Amino acid sequence: MIQLMRNVKAYRDGEWKPSEILIANGKIEQIADRIKVTYDGLEEVDGNGMTAIPGYIDQHVHITGGGGEGSFITQVPPLKFSEPVKAGVTTIVGLLGTDGTTRSVANLVAKTKALKEFGLTAYCLTGNYNYPSPTLTGNVMDDIVFVDEIIGVKIAISDHRSSNMTKESLIKLASDTRVAGMLSGKPGIVHLHTGSGKAQLDMLFDIVESTEIPIKTFRPTHLAAKYDAAIRFAKMGGYIDFTCDPNDMFNRSALLVRSMDEAPEGSVTISTDGNGSLPIWNEKNEMIGIGAGSISALHSTIKAMVEMQNCPLEKAIKPVTENVAKALNLYPAKGVLADGADADIVLLDENLKINTVYAMGKCMLKDGEMQVSAYFEF
């Protein structure tokens, strides 16, 4: 199918310009002021003057559901297929959390494959909070090398729910993961849940300063409460990932804008912890409440950065488009609207509300209504 999207605004050559986008075989063939094309089967799409941005990339989503810290009744349900679409997310990375027992890497890979069949770009991480890491094949390296969807490993540090792994164990895991990524042409990342423990990122600083493992192998997340350490990590050459906080949108959006100003260009990413459990702990690490992350918080955060912090839209979207695409070795196919990129396109109305979503050239959402249907979704 060949489609021509007319009458949209896109950020090109340093400014927002009236644009047309030619889509063929899931790719952007051309984006320009005006495109002349003659084709009998051409489908023309009127963008109605809306703003076109790249589809979002959420690199931290519990697609099989999270939780269980308060027993079985606190498990968070799996992600519904429509949720990322309605949130403008066209590329997703699934992972496990505390629970690697009732949820498995096999469950995770199956759900990732389902999201791909649905029309999204989907990847996942082997492992979970535990060490040694649970895997599909019995080995982290083999998981990354031989399972197409797996691009790295998840682990937890500085958290009372983690396995409290040693420096030597993390060095071994990172070394294996990096080499597996090299062998398979994948990013080969160690995605680190960082809890509220006293050590914060100290082990990472020690490893980076004392070994030859590149700092970009390590991808710490949940860094808002470890802001100073995060900025230090970014200035050393690493990527830093902040989690959305829909319950404190003003302060979290302010922190994100501040981080983009203080950290090196391109080093800040944002993710949601979607469908992950958000337990509330007292000073004795006893759970006294629980909530759940939502993938919809990604766009809400971008809106807050623009509307509450006066951050230009083209800057606000970078941590969820271009920056994270580069961090996952997906750029320039992902994270940008440009000739040759994947046709992952989100159209925003004048109020920055998500109106239309294309994933790999397929219209998934139009005028706020789903255009594709999933089995068993009610």
Secondary structure, DSSP 8 states (H G I E B T S, - for coil): -EEEEEEEEEEETTEEEEEEEEEETTEEEEEES------TT-EEEE-TT-EEEE-EEEEEE-TT--B-TT-GGGB-----THHHHHTTEEEEEE---S-SSSS-HHHHHHHHHHHHHHT-EEEEEEE-SSSS---SSSSHHHHHHH-TTEEEEEEEESSTTS----HHHHHHHHHHHHHHHHHHTS--EEEEEE-S-TTTTHHHHHHHHHSS--GGGEEEE--GGGHHHHHHHHHTT--EEEE--GGGHHHHHHHHHHHHHHS-TT-EEEE--BT-EEEEE-TTS-EEEEEE--TTHHHHHHHHHHHTT---HHHHTGGGTHHHHHHTT-TTTSSS-STTSB--EEEE-TT--EEEEEETTEEEEETTEESS--TT--
